[in-house]
Amino acid sequence: MAMNNPYQSYQQNSVNTASPGELTLMLYNGCLKFIMLGKKAIEAGNIEVKNTNIIKAQTIIRELMVTLNMDTDVSKDMMSLYDFMNRRLIEANMKNDVSALEEVEGLVTEFRNMWKEVIQINRKKQFTQSGQV
């Protein structure tokens, strides 16, 4: 009988109980993690690990693209930016281009930080409206 990994259980519970906003934040954080691992792999000359991690970052960007509500102008702008990031990740993977990864990393970091701020503002509003503050 296999033992359950407590950390894995915690991660699964975190995903299962997260709000849509928190899931988006997790995607941004995961994308940043895979970009960083891809950069390290390029620097170490490990092409297989580089490829695996950049593809994971691309998968996350594509997931973010799919979840956009295209009824708003902001979503249309985000789609263009996500498409740009995906193309830069492809270039980085093909050319072992650390600068392309850093460019995408900068954009994802900005999006992640903005998204984190939005979540915090919404939480404050919820607590204020419920009389808990």
DRENMARLUM-862879 format. One record per residue: residue number from 1; residue in one letter; x, y, z negated of N, C-alpha, C, CB in turn. Coordinates in pm, 1 decimal. Glycine has a CB too. Example, Ala and Ser with C-alpha at 12.3 -4.5 7.8 and 13.67 -1.06 7.14 Angstrom:
REM residues 2
1|a|1319.0|-569.0|-780.0|1230.0|-450.0|-780.0|1320.0|-330.0|-780.0|1130.8|-447.3|-904.6
2|s|1285.0|-225.0|-708.0|1367.0|-106.0|-714.0|1290.0|3.0|-787.0|1408.4|-59.8|-572.5
REM end
This chain:
REM residues 133
1|m|84.3|-117.5|0.0|0.0|0.0|0.0|89.0|124.0|0.0|-96.0|-0.3|-121.9
2|a|63.3|216.1|89.2|146.0|335.6|103.1|108.1|439.4|-1.7|131.9|394.8|244.1
3|m|210.7|507.5|-52.5|188.7|614.8|-149.4|153.3|742.8|-73.3|315.2|636.3|-239.8
4|n|58.3|819.6|-126.8|23.9|947.6|-66.1|127.7|1051.3|-105.0|-117.5|993.1|-108.8
5|n|166.5|1132.3|-9.8|258.3|1241.1|-34.4|177.6|1358.4|-89.3|336.1|1280.4|95.1
6|p|204.0|1402.7|-213.4|124.5|1511.6|-272.2|133.5|1641.2|-191.3|170.4|1537.7|-415.1
7|y|251.4|1671.1|-136.7|266.1|1792.5|-57.2|180.8|1784.9|68.7|413.2|1815.2|-20.3
8|q|179.7|1667.6|132.0|99.0|1649.0|252.7|-49.9|1663.1|219.3|127.3|1510.3|316.6
9|s|-91.0|1609.5|106.1|-230.3|1622.5|62.9|-266.3|1768.0|38.4|-255.2|1540.2|-63.7
10|y|-173.9|1841.5|-26.0|-196.3|1983.7|-51.9|-211.1|2059.5|79.9|-80.5|2043.0|-135.5
11|q|-121.5|2031.6|175.5|-129.1|2098.9|305.3|-261.8|2069.7|374.3|-12.4|2055.7|395.0
12|q|-303.3|1944.3|372.6|-428.8|1906.8|438.3|-547.0|1977.4|372.5|-448.7|1754.0|433.8
13|n|-547.2|1982.1|238.6|-654.5|2052.0|167.5|-653.3|2200.7|199.0|-641.6|2030.5|16.5
14|s|-534.1|2259.0|211.7|-523.5|2401.6|245.2|-588.0|2430.4|379.5|-376.8|2446.1|247.0
15|v|-563.2|2344.9|475.9|-620.7|2363.3|609.2|-771.0|2340.5|605.9|-554.7|2268.2|710.5
16|n|-814.1|2236.8|535.7|-956.6|2203.6|531.7|-1040.7|2309.3|461.5|-976.0|2071.3|463.3
17|t|-982.4|2381.2|365.2|-1059.0|2478.5|287.7|-1032.0|2623.0|329.3|-1028.2|2462.0|141.5
18|a|-948.1|2644.8|427.5|-911.8|2780.3|469.6|-1023.7|2844.7|551.1|-782.0|2777.8|551.4
19|s|-1033.9|2975.3|536.2|-1127.4|3052.3|619.0|-1069.4|3063.5|759.9|-1154.1|3194.8|557.6
20|p|-1151.6|3101.8|856.8|-1097.0|3121.9|991.9|-980.5|3221.4|993.9|-1207.3|3170.6|1085.7
21|g|-989.3|3326.4|914.1|-880.2|3423.7|907.3|-752.9|3362.4|852.2|-920.7|3542.0|822.2
22|e|-766.7|3281.0|749.2|-650.3|3214.7|690.8|-590.6|3112.6|787.7|-688.7|3146.2|558.9
23|l|-674.5|3045.0|864.8|-624.3|2951.4|965.4|-542.7|3024.8|1071.5|-740.8|2875.5|1031.1
24|t|-588.5|3142.2|1112.6|-513.6|3221.6|1209.9|-378.7|3261.1|1152.1|-593.1|3347.2|1251.2
25|l|-377.5|3300.9|1025.5|-252.1|3335.4|959.3|-157.9|3214.9|956.0|-278.9|3386.3|816.4
26|m|-211.7|3096.7|929.6|-131.3|2974.1|929.6|-71.9|2948.4|1068.2|-216.7|2853.4|885.0
27|l|-150.9|2974.4|1172.5|-100.8|2955.6|1309.0|15.4|3050.1|1337.4|-213.5|2978.0|1411.6
28|y|0.3|3175.7|1299.3|110.3|3271.1|1319.3|235.7|3225.4|1244.4|68.7|3412.6|1272.2
29|n|218.4|3183.8|1119.3|333.9|3138.6|1040.6|398.5|3014.7|1102.4|291.5|3108.6|896.1
30|g|316.6|2922.8|1151.5|369.7|2803.5|1217.0|446.2|2839.2|1343.7|256.7|2706.4|1249.8
31|c|392.4|2932.0|1420.2|458.9|2974.8|1543.0|595.6|3033.9|1511.0|372.4|3077.3|1618.9
32|l|601.8|3117.7|1408.6|729.5|3176.8|1367.9|828.6|3069.7|1323.8|707.9|3277.5|1254.7
33|k|779.2|2970.1|1252.9|865.6|2860.0|1207.6|926.5|2787.4|1328.1|785.3|2760.1|1119.3
34|f|843.5|2755.6|1426.8|893.2|2680.9|1542.6|985.8|2765.2|1630.0|776.3|2630.1|1626.0
35|i|960.0|2895.5|1638.3|1051.3|2983.3|1712.3|1187.7|2984.5|1643.8|993.8|3127.8|1722.2
36|m|1187.7|2996.7|1510.7|1313.0|2997.9|1436.4|1389.5|2866.5|1456.0|1286.0|3022.2|1287.0
37|l|1318.2|2754.3|1449.9|1382.8|2624.6|1471.4|1435.3|2611.9|1613.9|1285.0|2510.7|1441.6
38|g|1362.0|2667.0|1710.2|1406.9|2666.3|1848.8|1534.4|2747.4|1866.9|1297.8|2720.3|1939.5
39|k|1540.6|2864.7|1801.8|1661.6|2947.7|1808.4|1781.3|2874.4|1749.2|1639.8|3080.7|1734.6
40|k|1761.7|2814.0|1633.5|1871.5|2740.2|1569.3|1919.6|2625.8|1657.9|1827.0|2685.6|1432.5
41|a|1825.3|2559.5|1723.7|1861.5|2447.5|1810.8|1939.9|2495.6|1932.5|1735.7|2372.0|1855.7
42|i|1902.1|2610.0|1988.3|1977.9|2665.2|2101.6|2120.5|2694.8|2057.1|1909.9|2794.3|2157.4
43|e|2132.6|2759.4|1941.5|2265.1|2794.5|1890.8|2349.8|2671.3|1861.0|2252.0|2878.9|1765.6
44|a|2283.9|2562.1|1821.4|2355.5|2437.4|1791.9|2375.4|2351.6|1916.4|2280.2|2357.5|1686.6
45|g|2315.3|2391.9|2028.0|2327.4|2314.7|2150.7|2242.3|2188.7|2152.6|2469.5|2278.0|2172.2
46|n|2140.8|2183.2|2068.9|2053.2|2066.3|2060.8|1929.8|2090.7|2148.5|2011.5|2037.3|1912.2
47|i|1939.0|2050.2|2272.3|1836.0|2078.8|2372.3|1703.7|2009.2|2340.9|1884.4|2036.6|2509.9
48|e|1709.2|1887.7|2291.2|1585.9|1814.6|2261.6|1505.9|1882.9|2150.3|1618.2|1670.0|2221.8
49|v|1573.3|1921.2|2043.0|1506.2|1987.9|1930.5|1454.8|2124.9|1974.6|1602.9|2002.6|1809.2
50|k|1533.5|2195.8|2055.9|1491.3|2325.9|2109.7|1361.7|2309.8|2187.3|1601.3|2387.1|2200.5
51|n|1360.2|2215.0|2278.7|1243.6|2191.2|2362.5|1120.5|2157.4|2278.5|1272.1|2078.7|2461.4
52|t|1136.3|2067.3|2183.9|1024.4|2025.8|2098.8|964.4|2144.2|2024.1|1070.1|1919.2|1999.0
53|n|1049.0|2227.6|1965.3|999.2|2338.2|1883.7|941.7|2451.6|1966.5|1109.3|2391.0|1796.9
54|i|1001.1|2480.2|2080.9|944.5|2585.5|2165.5|809.6|2540.9|2221.3|1041.6|2621.4|2280.9
55|i|797.2|2413.7|2255.7|667.8|2362.6|2302.9|563.0|2373.0|2192.1|681.0|2215.6|2350.7
56|k|602.4|2347.3|2067.3|507.9|2361.9|1954.7|464.2|2508.0|1941.2|572.5|2312.4|1821.3
57|a|557.9|2601.6|1957.0|522.3|2743.7|1950.4|426.3|2779.1|2064.4|649.8|2832.6|1957.3
58|q|451.4|2726.0|2184.8|362.7|2749.9|2298.7|223.0|2693.7|2271.6|421.3|2687.1|2426.5
59|t|216.6|2578.1|2212.4|87.4|2515.9|2180.4|7.5|2605.3|2086.4|108.0|2376.4|2116.8
60|i|75.8|2664.2|1989.3|7.5|2753.8|1895.8|-41.6|2878.4|1969.0|101.4|2793.2|1779.0
61|i|40.7|2936.1|2054.5|-1.6|3054.0|2130.7|-123.0|3020.1|2216.5|114.1|3106.5|2219.4
62|r|-121.2|2904.7|2280.5|-236.5|2864.0|2363.0|-361.1|2845.0|2276.0|-205.0|2732.9|2440.0
63|e|-345.1|2792.7|2155.3|-459.1|2777.3|2063.5|-514.9|2914.8|2026.3|-416.9|2699.3|1935.3
64|l|-426.8|3010.2|2000.8|-471.7|3146.1|1970.9|-546.2|3205.7|2089.8|-352.5|3235.1|1933.1
65|m|-502.5|3174.2|2211.1|-569.1|3223.4|2332.1|-710.0|3165.8|2343.1|-487.1|3187.5|2457.7
66|v|-722.5|3037.1|2316.9|-851.0|2967.7|2330.4|-953.4|3020.5|2229.8|-832.1|2816.3|2311.6
67|t|-907.5|3061.7|2113.1|-1000.2|3103.2|2007.8|-1044.6|3248.8|2018.6|-936.9|3081.2|1874.2
68|l|-990.9|3323.0|2114.3|-1030.8|3462.9|2129.6|-1175.2|3475.1|2176.6|-938.1|3533.8|2227.8
69|n|-1246.2|3571.3|2121.1|-1381.1|3605.0|2166.7|-1364.6|3709.6|2275.9|-1472.9|3657.7|2048.1
70|m|-1382.6|3669.8|2399.2|-1351.7|3757.2|2512.8|-1458.9|3863.8|2538.3|-1333.7|3673.7|2637.3
71|d|-1553.1|3879.2|2446.0|-1656.0|3982.9|2460.6|-1606.2|4120.3|2417.1|-1779.3|3945.6|2379.9
72|t|-1486.8|4128.0|2359.0|-1436.1|4256.4|2310.5|-1311.4|4297.8|2388.7|-1404.5|4248.7|2159.7
73|d|-1291.2|4428.9|2395.6|-1173.3|4481.5|2465.5|-1044.5|4441.2|2394.0|-1181.5|4634.6|2476.7
74|v|-1049.8|4438.6|2260.7|-930.6|4400.3|2183.5|-887.8|4258.1|2219.9|-958.2|4410.8|2030.8
75|s|-982.5|4169.0|2235.5|-951.2|4030.4|2271.2|-888.4|4021.8|2409.4|-1077.2|3944.2|2265.9
76|k|-936.6|4105.1|2500.8|-877.9|4105.6|2635.0|-733.3|4151.9|2630.2|-958.9|4195.6|2729.3
77|d|-705.8|4252.7|2546.1|-568.0|4299.1|2528.8|-481.7|4191.4|2463.2|-565.0|4427.6|2444.7
78|m|-538.3|4125.1|2363.0|-465.0|4017.6|2294.9|-435.2|3903.7|2391.3|-545.1|3965.1|2174.1
79|m|-529.1|3871.9|2478.1|-508.3|3765.4|2575.8|-387.9|3798.3|2664.3|-635.1|3744.9|2662.1
80|s|-377.7|3922.2|2706.9|-263.9|3962.9|2790.0|-132.7|3948.0|2713.1|-281.2|4108.6|2837.9
81|l|-133.8|3987.1|2586.5|-12.7|3975.4|2505.4|22.8|3829.1|2479.1|-30.6|4049.5|2372.7
82|y|-77.4|3747.4|2449.3|-51.1|3604.3|2427.7|2.8|3539.9|2555.1|-179.8|3531.5|2381.6
83|d|-53.4|3577.7|2669.8|-5.5|3524.8|2797.1|140.5|3564.2|2819.4|-93.3|3575.6|2913.5
84|f|172.8|3689.0|2790.3|311.4|3736.4|2801.5|403.2|3653.9|2710.1|320.6|3887.8|2765.3
85|m|360.1|3633.0|2585.1|442.4|3556.9|2491.0|462.3|3413.3|2538.4|378.5|3557.6|2351.8
86|n|357.2|3353.7|2591.1|367.7|3216.7|2640.8|467.7|3208.3|2756.1|230.1|3165.4|2686.1
87|r|461.6|3305.7|2848.1|556.6|3306.5|2960.0|699.9|3326.7|2911.7|519.6|3416.3|3060.2
88|r|718.4|3412.1|2811.3|852.9|3434.1|2756.1|904.6|3307.8|2686.4|851.7|3552.9|2656.9
89|l|815.3|3234.4|2621.0|856.9|3108.0|2558.3|899.6|3007.1|2664.1|742.7|3049.4|2472.3
90|i|828.3|3002.7|2775.0|866.2|2912.9|2885.1|1004.6|2950.7|2936.6|761.7|2918.7|3000.5
91|e|1026.6|3080.9|2957.7|1157.5|3127.7|3004.0|1267.1|3093.5|2903.4|1154.3|3279.1|3028.7
92|a|1238.6|3115.7|2776.0|1337.4|3086.2|2671.5|1374.6|2938.9|2673.7|1283.3|3125.2|2532.5
93|n|1276.6|2854.2|2694.3|1300.4|2709.8|2695.8|1382.1|2670.3|2819.0|1166.6|2632.8|2693.3
94|m|1347.8|2726.9|2932.9|1417.9|2691.2|3057.1|1561.2|2743.6|3060.4|1341.6|2744.8|3177.1
95|k|1582.0|2863.1|3004.0|1711.5|2929.7|3016.9|1793.1|2932.6|2887.0|1690.3|3070.3|3065.0
96|n|1742.4|2865.9|2782.8|1808.0|2871.5|2650.9|1831.0|3016.6|2609.1|1943.0|2794.6|2653.3
97|d|1728.7|3097.5|2623.8|1737.7|3242.5|2604.3|1691.0|3281.7|2463.9|1653.9|3316.3|2710.8
98|v|1787.3|3302.8|2375.1|1756.9|3341.4|2236.9|1688.9|3478.2|2233.1|1885.7|3343.3|2151.4
99|s|1728.6|3569.4|2320.5|1668.9|3703.8|2319.3|1519.1|3698.5|2353.7|1742.8|3796.1|2419.2
100|a|1479.8|3608.5|2442.0|1336.9|3592.5|2473.2|1262.0|3540.3|2350.8|1317.2|3495.9|2593.6
101|l|1323.1|3445.9|2278.9|1260.8|3396.0|2156.0|1247.4|3507.1|2052.2|1342.2|3279.5|2098.0
102|e|1350.8|3589.5|2041.9|1346.9|3699.6|1945.2|1240.5|3801.7|1981.5|1483.1|3767.6|1936.5
103|e|1220.6|3823.3|2111.1|1115.6|3914.2|2156.5|978.2|3862.7|2113.0|1120.8|3930.8|2310.1
104|v|952.9|3734.9|2136.4|825.5|3674.6|2097.1|814.0|3673.9|1944.3|812.8|3530.0|2153.8
105|e|922.3|3642.4|1878.3|922.8|3640.9|1731.5|881.6|3777.7|1675.6|1062.8|3601.5|1678.4
106|g|931.4|3884.3|1735.7|894.9|4018.8|1691.0|746.3|4046.0|1706.6|973.8|4122.6|1767.8
107|l|690.5|4006.3|1820.7|547.0|4026.5|1844.4|462.3|3942.9|1748.6|511.5|3991.3|1989.5
108|v|498.5|3816.0|1731.9|421.4|3728.5|1642.9|430.2|3779.7|1499.0|472.8|3581.7|1651.7
109|t|546.8|3828.5|1459.5|562.8|3883.4|1324.3|470.5|4003.0|1303.9|709.5|3924.6|1299.2
110|e|464.3|4091.7|1403.5|374.0|4207.4|1394.0|228.6|4163.2|1382.2|390.8|4299.0|1516.2
111|f|187.4|4067.4|1466.7|49.9|4017.6|1461.5|20.6|3952.9|1326.6|24.8|3917.1|1575.0
112|r|114.8|3873.1|1279.4|97.4|3805.6|1150.7|81.5|3907.7|1038.1|217.0|3712.6|1121.7
113|n|165.7|4010.0|1037.5|159.7|4110.4|931.5|29.2|4189.4|936.0|278.3|4205.5|942.5
114|m|-16.1|4223.3|1057.5|-145.2|4291.5|1070.9|-259.1|4203.0|1023.2|-168.9|4333.4|1216.2
115|w|-253.6|4076.2|1062.0|-359.7|3983.3|1025.8|-364.2|3964.8|874.4|-339.5|3848.0|1096.1
116|k|-248.2|3956.4|813.0|-238.8|3942.5|667.4|-302.3|4063.3|599.0|-91.0|3927.0|623.1
117|e|-276.9|4182.0|652.1|-334.0|4304.3|596.5|-486.4|4304.7|610.7|-273.9|4427.6|665.7
118|v|-535.9|4260.0|725.3|-680.9|4253.3|748.0|-745.1|4158.8|646.0|-711.9|4205.8|893.4
119|i|-683.6|4044.9|622.5|-736.7|3948.8|524.6|-741.2|4012.3|386.2|-650.7|3819.7|521.6
120|q|-635.4|4082.7|347.8|-631.5|4146.9|216.2|-738.9|4254.3|203.8|-493.5|4208.1|190.8
121|i|-758.5|4333.9|308.1|-861.9|4438.0|305.7|-1000.3|4375.0|292.4|-854.8|4525.1|433.6
122|n|-1024.8|4267.1|367.6|-1154.7|4198.5|359.4|-1178.8|4138.9|221.5|-1163.1|4088.5|464.7
123|r|-1075.2|4083.4|160.8|-1090.5|4028.4|25.6|-1125.6|4137.3|-75.0|-962.1|3957.1|-17.7
124|k|-1058.7|4252.3|-63.8|-1089.1|4363.6|-153.7|-1233.6|4407.4|-137.2|-994.5|4481.9|-127.7
125|k|-1280.8|4415.4|-11.4|-1419.8|4453.3|14.0|-1516.6|4353.0|-47.4|-1445.2|4465.0|164.2
126|q|-1486.0|4222.4|-31.3|-1573.0|4119.5|-86.4|-1581.9|4129.5|-238.2|-1523.4|3981.6|-46.0
127|f|-1467.5|4149.7|-304.0|-1467.4|4159.2|-449.9|-1537.2|4286.0|-496.4|-1324.5|4155.5|-503.6
128|t|-1520.7|4395.5|-423.6|-1585.0|4520.8|-459.6|-1736.8|4508.5|-444.2|-1530.7|4636.2|-373.1
129|q|-1780.6|4446.2|-336.5|-1924.1|4430.2|-311.2|-1988.8|4335.5|-410.7|-1947.3|4379.4|-169.9
130|s|-1913.1|4238.6|-458.3|-1970.6|4141.6|-552.6|-1958.2|4190.6|-696.9|-1901.6|4004.8|-537.5
131|g|-1897.4|4309.1|-716.3|-1886.3|4365.7|-850.0|-1777.6|4304.1|-934.7|-2014.7|4351.9|-919.9
132|q|-1681.9|4237.5|-872.5|-1576.9|4169.5|-948.3|-1456.3|4257.9|-973.9|-1533.3|4045.4|-875.7
133|v|-1451.9|4378.5|-917.9|-1335.6|4465.0|-939.2|-1364.9|4566.6|-1045.3|-1294.6|4534.7|-810.5
REM end
